[in-house]
Amino acid sequence: MSSSPFNPLGPAHDTSRDRGAELESLPPKRVAVFFATQEGHTREIAERIMLDLRKGGFDVDLHDVRLPFPFDWKFYSAAVLAASVHQGNHEKEMIRFVKDHRPELERMPTAFISVTLSEVGAERREATPAEHIQFVADVNKMLDTFFEQTEWYPTYVKPVAGALTYSKYNFFIRFIMRRIARKQGAATDTSRDYDYTDWIALDKFIGDLAAEIRIASVAASSSGKGTNSQTRTFSHRG
């Protein structure tokens, strides 16, 4: 896609030539959205975040963390990271990426989107109070594990219910995911796929995040310092 003076990299990455000189003169309204996924649903979530931020007036770069990040971090005012969970752990590619880039991430407002099936259970209205408490505990445990593994604490955290893409699983994975789905109260009919993401809630979160990024950018420009905020979870921890 073509670029413009307001979005010199275009809607997607453009590494065909050096854009540094063009980016140097732009205000810090650029946001990087990073994702790690296996079956592709977390990429769909990252793409939705990208679109929401663009509607909010930001230039956005979408990047798969399995690939080297080709741009200079100084051109970004914030970063959003999204990763799915498998067998109780977030994607190893995201863990490695955060470890490699923690200093850069700590200098700007950040949000972490944790995509899990446990969140499906936590959001299930039919769950009993005891089940809800257990699902929430599972979600929080996976987040705590990720923070301990990376020693990184984002400014904002948003657990998001994922999807069951039975059509993309091999026989063994389909069997395992069906057992997990039953435990979470999700669908076990493997003849179709299921999307449990609350897209409206995600849009609202990103809208609120965009406002916070603007405020933080103005504050950082005034003080000349980066952002160092306490982690805030938009869900179960309040």
N, C-alpha and C positions, 0 to 999 in steps of 0.2 A: 504494500500500500504506500501511497505517496506521503511525504512528510510536509510539514508546514513550519513557518517561523515560530508558531506557538507549540508545536509538537515535533521538534526536529528529528526525532527518531522514528516518527510515524506511530501508528497504533500498535505495532509490534516491534520487536528488536530489528535493528538495521546495523549490522556490523561490517557493511561493505566498505566503509571509509571512516576516518577519524572524525567524530562529532564533537570532540572536546571543546574546540574554539566556539562552536555555536552554543553549546550548553553553558559555557562559562558566564555568558552575559544574562542568562535567564534567572528569574526569581526562583526560590526553592519551593516550587509547586509540583515537584515530580515525586511519585511514589513507586516503590518497587514492590511487586507482589510475587512472592516465591511459593512454590508448591512442590510436594512430594506425593506421589500416588502410585498405586499398583493397577487397579482396574479402570481408572480414569475419572471416577466421580469427584475426587478432590480437585482435579483440574477444572471440572465444570464449576465447582464452587469458586475457585480462584478466578476464572473468567467472569463470573457474576460480580465478584468484588471489583475486578478491573473496570467493568462497565459502570458499576455504581459510582466509583471514584471519578471516572471520566465525566459522568453526569454532574458531579459536584465541582467540576472545573479543574480537576487535576490531570496532568499528563501521567500516564501509567505504563510501566514496563512489566510484562508478565514473563516469569522465568522458571524453568524446570531446574531444580537444584542438582539434578544428575549431571548437568552441563556446567562448564566453567562460566562464572559471571563476568562478562566482558567490559563492564562499565565502571567508572570511578564513583565510589560511594558519596563523594562530596556533592554530587549533583542531585541527591535525594533528600527530601525533607522528612520522609517516614518510610517504614517498611511493614508489609503484612505478610505473615508466613502461614501457610496452611499445610497440614499433614494428616494423613489417615493413620489409624491404629490397627495393627494386626498382632494377634496373640499378646495383647497387653502392652505393646510398645509402639511408639511412633516410628515412622519410616526411618531406617538407619541413614538414608541419604540426607534427611533433614537434620538429624542429630549431628552428623559430620559437618554439614554446612554451617550450623549455628556455632559449633566449636571453632570452626575456621574463621568465622566472621563476627564473633562476639564483640570485640572492641568497636567495630563499626556500628553494630546494632545498638549498643549501649549509648551511642551518641545521638540517637534520634528516637522519636516516638515510634513504638512498635505494637503490633497486635499479633497474637497467635491464635489461629483457628484450629481447634482439635476436632477431627472428624471421626466419630466412633459409633458403634452400634449400641454401646452402653447408654449413650445419650438418647437413643431411641426409647430405651426402657425408662429413662429418667423423665422423658416428656410424655410417656404413655398415660393417658387419663384413667385408664382402667386399672392401673397398678395400685396395689394396696399401699398404705402408708409404710409398712415394713419393706415392701419391694422398692418403693421410691427411694427410701433411705439407702438401701443397698446399691441401687443403680447410681445414685449420686456419689456414693463413696467410691464406686468403681471408676467413675469419670475422674474424680479428684485424685485418686491414686495414680492413674495413668499420667495426669498432668504433673503431679509431684515427681514421679519417676523421670519424666522428660526434663524437668527443671534441674533435678539432681544430676542427670547425665550430662547436661549441657552447661550447667552453672550459669544459666541465662534466665532472667526474669523479665518478660515483656511488660510493656506499659498496660496492655489490655489483653484479656484472655476470653475467648468465646468458644465454648463447647458446641458442636453442631452435629446433629444426627446425620448419619451417612446413608448409604444405600446397600441393598442386597442385589448384586448383579449376578444372579445364578447362571445366566447364559454365558458369562465370561470365565466361570470357574471350571477347572478340570474335575474329574469325578471325586478325587480325594478332598479337594478344597470345598467342593459343593457339599459333601457330607459333613465336614467340620463346620461350615458356615450355617448349615441347617440346624445343627445342634446348638450353636451359639444363638441363632435366631429364636429358637424355642425358649431358651433361657431368658432372652430379653423380651419375650412376648411379641416378637416380630413374625412375619409370614414365613411359613415353611413349605409352601408350594413352589417347587423348584422349576416349574414350567414357565415362569415369567420373572421379571426383575421388579424391584420395589425401590422407590425413591422416598426416603423419610425426611429429607431436609426441609426445614421450615424456611422457605425462601423469603417470605415476607419479613420474618424476624431477622434474617441475615441482612436484608436490605436496610432495615432500620438501624441495626448495629453499625453498618458501614456508613450510613448517613450521620450518625452520632460521632463516629470515629473521624470522619472528614472535618467536622466542626472542631473537634479537639486538635487535629493536626494543624489547622489554620491558627488556632490560638497558640499552640506550642511553637509554631514557626515564627510568629510575631514576637513571642517572648524570647526565643532564642536569638533572633536578630537584634533585639534591643539589648540583651545582656551579653551577647557574644559567646554564650556557653551552650553546651548541648543539653539534652533532656535526661533527667534522672528521676523518674517518677516511680512511686510504689505500684506494684502490680495490682490491677483491678480486674476481677472476673465478672463478666456479664452473664451470670446464670446463677449457679447454686450457692456460691459463697457470698454473694452480695457485694 
